[in-house]
C-alpha cells in the first residue's frame, strides 16, 4: 500500500473537508507515492515520537495535533517543531494530522469522550454551518430517474439518518436554440415549450465536484440548466462538541471523581457546585471555552473541556458545573480510536500505538 492509498482510508475516518478553516490537516511531510512499511499513531509528532517510529520501522506517523500549524520561514532546528520536521524528512517519515477533521466527526473526538464517560443519547453541541449546499436542476420526465439516481450515487440527498432525499415538481420550460445549437427536443431556431421536472437535492459542499460531474454526465440536455446555493441549515451530524446524558444522575462531587478516574485527569479545575445532580453533560475535547454559552443553552448540567482562563469560569453563572480537565486528558483516547479504526481497515502492515506520553503538562 502506498501512502496515498492510506490517505484514502484516513479521509474515510476523518474527512479533511470537516476540518476548521484555521487548521492544518492532512499530509504534512512525506511523498504520497512512497510504500508504507508501518504506521505509528500518536497524539503529537514530537522528535521523540519520530525516533520511536524509526526504531519500530514505521515510515508514517499519524498524529492528532499537527506538528506544523503555522508557516515556517526557516528550518534550522531551533525549536521542537523544526527539530521534528528535520528528523522526519531526513528519515523519510511521512506525518499526517487529523485534528479538527476528527473533532467535527460524529464518531470522532467528542463521541470518544462521551463513550468513555458512558453518556447516551448523544448529539452534536455546535452543528457546523455553511457546509450544506443545494442543487436545483431541470430535465424532461424521461431523464428524471436516471439523473436522480446518479446524483444520489455521487453523494447527494443525504440528510441525517436518511439518504436518497430529493424534491421534484413539474412545470413548463421554454427555450430557443441558435444556429449552433443541437437541442434534444425541438428544433434549432424554434421557440420550444417542454414539460420539465425540477429536481432539488442537498449535499455536503466537499462533494460538489462529484455531484456536478454526475449531473453533466447523466443529463440529456446539450446545455444543462442548474443552480447551486449555499444554505444556512446546520449540519446535525458534523460539528464541535457533544452533549449526552447518564442513565442515572449523580452528585457533583461524585461526578468529578468519576471524571478524574475515567479520563485520568488529576488536575481538574472547576466552578463552585450548583447543588444540582449531574445528568446531562456537554463535552468538547481540547480548548473549548467558546462553547460555554452553547452548553448552557443546551441545558447541560456540566460542561467538560480544557484550557479555561480565570475569567471564563465566571461565565458559568452558576447555571452549570464548568470543569477544565486538561487538554491532553480530554483527548486522551483519540489515538486508541485511530489505531482500532486502521487495524480493522488495513491488514498488510503494522498499526502501532505510540508509547511516548507527549502531554507537556505535569502535575505536582
N, C-alpha and C positions, 0 to 999 in steps of 0.2 A: 504494500500500500504506500502510495506517495502522500506527502504532506497535504497536497491539495485535495486528496480523497478523504483524509482525516478531517480536514476543514469542513467538508460537506456534512459529516457526522456531527461535528461540534456546532454547526449552524442549525442543525435539526434540534439540538438540545437548547441552544440559546441563539436565536436569530439575531444577527447584527443589527437588523432594522429596528429591533426592540430597544436598543441602547439609547441613552440620553445623548443629546447633541454635543454636550461638552466632553463626552467620554472618548477614550482612545482604545477601542476594542479590535479584536481580530489578530492577524499575524503581524507581530511587531518586529521580529527578526527571523531570518532564515529563507531558504529557497523552497517555494511550494512544489518544485519538481523533485526534490530530494526524497529518497526512500526512508520510511520511518523504521527505526530499529527498536524503539521503545518510547513510552510516554511517562513522564513524571508529572504528577498533579500536585500543585501546591497552592498556598494562599498568596504568597508574594515571591516573585522570582529574584531573590537576592543572590549575591555572589556565592554564598554557601549552598544555596539550592542548586545553582548551576554546577557547582563542584559535585554535589550528590548525583546529579543527572549524569555527569561524566563517569563517575565511579560505577554507576549502575547501567552504563551503556544505553542511556536514553538520549536520543538526539532531538526530542521535542519536550518542552516544558509547557504544560497548560496551567496557567495561573488565574486566580480570581482577579486580583488587583493588577492593572497594567503597570509594569515597571517603567515604561515610557508614557508619561502622562502629558507633559508639555514638551515643546520642541527643544531639541539640543542643538546649539550652535557650534559646540566643540565637544569632542570626546577624548579627554585626556586622562581619565581615571581619577579625577579629583574628588568625586563623591560616590556614594553607594550605587547610584543609578548608572553612572558611566562605567564603573568597575564591572557591574553585572553585564552590561551590554557588551563590553570589550571581551569578557571571558566567554560569553555566549557565541559571539561572532568568531573568535579565534578557534573555538572548538566545534564549529558548525552545529550549534544548538539553536533550534527554532523556538521562539517564545510566542505563545498565543494566549491572549487575555479575553475573558468573557465579561467580567464586571457587570455593568448595568444591563447588558443584554440578558443576563441571568437574573438580575434583580427584578426586572419587569415581567418575567415569565411567570405564568400562573402556577407552574410546578417548581419554580426557582427558589431563590434565597429565602424569601419570606414564607413560602409554603414549607420549606425545610425547617425553618424556625418554628412554625406552628405545629408541624408534625412532632417535633421533639418535645414540645410542651403538651402535646395531646389535645390540641384545640380542634374542635369540629365545626361544621357549618361555616367554613372559611370563605371569604370573598376579598377582592382587591380593595384596598383602602383608598387609593388615589388612582382611579382609572385614567389611562392615557388618552389625551385629547389630540385632535388634529392628526389622527392616524388612519381614519376611515375615509374612503372616497366612494363616490357613486358614478357608475357608468350608465348613461342613457343612450340607447341606440334604436334604430327603426329598421324594420325589414318586412318582407312580404310573408303572409301566413305559411307558405310552403317552406320557408327557410327558418322559421322560428325555433322549432325543436332542435334542429342540428346546431343552430347558433347558441341557444341557451345551454345545451349540453357541453359545448366546447368552452364556454365561459366558466361553467361550474368546474370542469376538469382543470382549468387554468388557475383556479383558486378563488373565483368569485362566489358570492352568495353564502358565505359562512357567517352566521350570527349566533354567538353564544353556543348553546348545545345543539344548534340546528345547522344543516347545510342545504345546498340546492335551493336557497331562498331567492325569489325574484318577484317582480310585479309586472304584469303585462296589461296593456289596454289597447283598444282598437280605434283606429281613426283613418283619415284620408290624408295622403301625402301628395304633393304636386311637384313637378319638375319639368324642365325643358332642356335637353342637351344641345350643345352647339355642334358644328360640323365635324369636330374631332371626337365627339362622344360615341360610346358604344353601349347604349342602355340595355339592361337585361329585359326590361319591359318597356313597351312603347317604341317610338321611332325618334331618331335624332331630328331636332328642329321642331318637333311637335310638342305642344303643351299636353302633359300627361297627368291624369289623376289615378292614383293607385290606392287600393286598400292596404294599409300597413299596420303592423303590430309594434307598439312601443314597448321595449324591454328595459327594465331598470334592475340593476344589481349593485350591491355594495361589495367592497373589497379592501383589504389592508394595503396601504399605499406602496409597500415594497414589492408587491406582485403586479404593479401596474403594467410593466413592460410585457409580462406574460399574458395578461388579460388582453392588451391591445393586439399582441401578436395573434392570439386565438381569434379575436374579432375580425381582423383583416383576412386571416386565412380561411375563415368559415363563412363570412358574409357573402351574399350573392351579388351585391351591387358593385358596379365599377367604381363609384365614389361612395365610400361608407359615411353615412351621416351619424355622428356620435358626439356626446358631450361628457366630460369628466368634471366632477365637482368635488371640492373639499367640503366635508360636512362636519358639523360641530359635535356630533354624538360622541360620547365617551365609550372607549372600548372596555367592556366589562371584564374581559379576561386578560388584559395586559395593563400593567401599571405598578406603581411603587407601594410597598407596604401591604399588609393584610390584616384582617380582623376576623376573629373567631371566638369560640366560647368553650368553656369547660362544661362537661356533663353536670358537674356539681360545683357550686360556688365554694370559695374558701376564704378564710380571714386573710387580711392584707399581709400580716407578718408571715403566716404560713405560706402564702403565695410567693413572697420574696425569697424565703428559704428554699422553696421548691425550685424557683428560677435559678438561684445561686448554684444548687447542686446539679440541676439538669444541664445548664449551659456552662458549668464550671466557671462561673463568674464570681470571683471572690473579692470584688471591689465595687459592689453596687452602690450608686448614689441615687437617692430618691427623695421625693417630696414628702411632706407630712401625711400621715394616714388620714383618710377621709372619713373613716368609720363605716364604710360600706363594704360588703363582701365582694370578692372579685369573681366575676363570671365571664364577662365579655372583655377580651384582651386584644388590643391593637399592637402590631409589631412592625418594625422597619429596621432591617439589618443595616449596620453602618451608621453614617451621620444622618439623623432623621429629625432634627429639631423643627424643620419646616413643616412637618406633618402633625405637630401638636394640635392645631385647630381642627384638622381633619379627624383626628382620633376623638376629640371632644364632640364634634358634630355627629360622628358615627355612633355615639353613645357608649364608648368604651369605658369600662371601669378602671382599666390600667393601660398604659402605653409603654412598651419596652423598646428602647432604641439606644443610641450611643452618641458621644461627643457633644453633650449638652453643656452650654455655658451657664455661668452663675445666674444671670437674669432670666434665662429661658425656663428655669424651674418655676418662676413666678407665673408663667403663662398657663400653668395647670389650673390656677384659680380655684383650687380645692374641688374641682369638678371630676378629677380622676387622679389616680396614683401614677405619677410620672417617674420612670426609673431609667437611669443610664447604666447599662450592664457591661459596657466596654465594647469597642469597635470590633476587635478580633473575636470576642466572645459571642457577639450577636450573629457573626457569620461563620462560627466555628465549624459547623458540619457541612459547609458547602463543598469543600474539596472531597469529602467522602461521597457525596452525591454524584459528583463528576466521575469519580472512579467507578462507582457502581453502574452509572449510565454507560460509560465507554466499555466497560468489561462485558456488558450484555450485547453491545453492538459489534465489538471487534474481538476476534479470536486468534489472530495470527501474530500478535506480538504482545509484550507485557504492558499492562497499565498499572503503574506503581504509585501508591500513596506516599507523598513526601514525608520523611521522618523529622525534618527540620521544623522547629517551632519558630515561626517568623514574627510572633507578636512582639512589638518593640516596647510594650508597656509591662513593667514589672511591679509587683505589689509587695510591700514590706510586711 
